[in-house]
């Protein structure tokens, strides 16, 4: 498989190594919007660029019949426009806030637990996420996805940082050391606490998931998610 990388920072370099280890070829490394791009050389594009560049990177690929895997955050106000362009060009697309296989299983576990807890008003939900000090945004995109999974399946209506109410999922964000990413969700009552947790040991899982998604999307048309890649019903 021939892969074009849009964004060649730490994640791009890690994706490159894992892709090559799995027998794939990196045919382009695009880290500047002014670079010329040979779309015809690509079987798939993996986008971990910047919020400013992502929409153009993604939609230009669609227009040139190149499926896209994207993990770039901060551009999702244009997501519906990108989907329309994907569909108009009969291309293929997977966006995920986190490509880790374990995290995506955790997303589904979170939803199932939320459904079970929905009618138990004696429990109050809370969430904590811990990341390295270089991660400036808070909460993480993964934490937001987890909060949305709770909101979809319970009476909670929104999420807020460090603020709790009957209808609000409280998220506590901690930045320390070189922590790759830890997310925990707890339902606490006066008599007990039920908690689920995902702890990343390194960032390789994020890159591996993106490469596996790019392998899976070959020959497909449409908009998919990591739930499809992992065949999670």
N, C-alpha and C positions, 0 to 999 in steps of 0.2 A: 504494500500500500504506500502511496506517495502522499506525504502530508505537508501542507503549508502551515507554518506557524505565524500567527499574528500576535505580536507581543513576544519579546525575547528577553524577559527578565528572569528572575529565579525560577518561576513556574515553567516558563518556556524552555529553559535549559534542562529542567528535570524531565519534562515531557519528551524532549529530544532524546535524552539518554534512555528512557524507558521504551520509547518507540523503536529505537535502534536495537535495543536488546531483544525486542519482540519481532525483529526481522523487517521493520519498515524503514522507509527512506524519507528524510527531511529534504524537500525540494525547494523550500523558500523559508526565509526568516525575515518577516516584515516587522520592523520596529519604528518605522517612520512613515507617516501617511503620504509623504511625497515619493516614496519608493515605487518603482515600476513593479507590477505584479504580473507574472505569467500564470494565469488561472488554468490554462490548458494543461499545465504540468501536474496539477493536483487531483488526487482522488477525494480528498477531504481537507477542510481547513479547521484548525483548532485555534480559537480566539481567546487569549488571556491578555488583552491589550489594555486600553484605558477607556474610561467612560466617554471621553470625547471622540475617540476613534472607533469604538465598537460598532455603532450602528452602520457606519459607512463600510467598515470591513465586512460585516456580516451580509449586508444587502448586496454589495458588489459581488460577493461570492455567489449568492443566489442567482443574480443576473447572468453569471457565467457558468451556471450548472455545477456549482461546487457545494456539496452539503457542508454544514457547519456545526461544530461543537463549540459552545461558548460558556465560559465561566466568569466573564467580566461582569462586574456589578456597577451600579450607578448610572445605567443608561435605560432602565426599564420603563421610563415614561414613554419610550418609543417602541416598546415591545410589540404592541398590537400592529403598528405600522410594519415592523419587520416580518411579522407573521403573514400579513397580507402579501408582501413582496415574495416571501417564500412560496406561498400557495399559488400566486399568479405565475411564478416561474417553474412550478412543479419541482421544487427543490426539497431539501430535507434539513431539519434543524432540531438540535437538542440544546436547551439552556438549563443550567443547574446552578444554584447558589453554592453547591458543594458536590463534587464528583466522587468523593470517597464512597466506595461500595458499602462500607460499614455505616457511614452516616446516612446513606439513602435507605438502608434497612432500618436504621434508627428513626428516620422520618415516619416510616410506616408503623413502627412499634409505638411511637408517640401518638399517632392518630388513633390506634386501637385502644391504647390506655385512656385517652381522652373520652372516647365513646363509652368505655366502661365506667368512668368516673363522673360522667355528665349529670347523673341524677343523684349523686351523693353530695349534698350541699354542705355537709359537715367538713369536707375537705377543701382547702384553699391551695391553689396551684402557685408555684413560684419557679423561676428559672435562673440558672447561673451559667455564665460562659466565661472562660478564661483563655486569654491569648497572649502572645508575646508582646513586648512593649513597642515593637515597631508597627503594630496594627493600630492605626489611629482611629478608625471608625468604630462606633459602638452604638447599638449592639452589632454583633456580627450578622452577616447575611444568613448564616445557618440558624442563628438564634431567632431571627425574624421568621424564617420558614417554619421553624418548630412552633413558634407562637401562633402563626397563621393556622397550623394544623390543629392546635388546641381550640382556637376561635371557631373554626369550621365545624367542630364536633361537640361543642359545649355552649353554655349560655354566656360565656365571656364575649365581650364586644370589641376589645382593643388590647394593645400592649403598650407599656410605658417603661422607661428606665427608672428603676428604684422608686416606683410608685405603685401602691397596691390599693385596690378597691374591690368590691363585690363583682364588678364587671371587667376588671383590668388584670391582664397577665403581667406580673411584675418581672422584669428582667434585670439581673445584676450583672454588670460587666466588669471584669477584673483584667488588668494588664500587668503581667509580671514575667520576668526572665525571658526564656526562649520557648515558652509553651506553644506547641503547634496548634492546639485547639482542644478544649474540653467543654462539653455541654451536659448539664444535668437538669432534670425536671423533677420536682418533688410535689406531691400532694400530701399536705400535712393536716392532721386533725388533732384534737386534744388527746387522743389515745394512741395514735401511731402515725407513721409517715411511710408513704410508698414512693420510691425514687428509681428513676432510670437514668443511665449515664453513658455517654460515649466519650472516650479519651483517645485522641490521636497520638501515636508515639513519634511520628515524623510526618513530613509533608508528601512523602512518596505515594501515599494512598490517594491523594487528590489527583496527582498526575496520572497514576495508573488507571483510575476510573475514567479520566478523559480519553485516554488511548483506547480503552476497552469500548467506550461509547463510539469512538470513531470507527472501530472495527465493525461494530454492530450495525451502524447506520448505512453501510455500503449496500447499494442497490435499492434503498427504500426511498419513498416519497411521502412527505408529510411532516407534522410537528410532533415530536415525541418527548419523553422524559426519561430520567434514570429508572423510574418505575418500570417502563417498558423494557429497558435494557436488561434489568434484573429479573424480569418476568414476575413481578410482585403483583398479585391480584388484589 
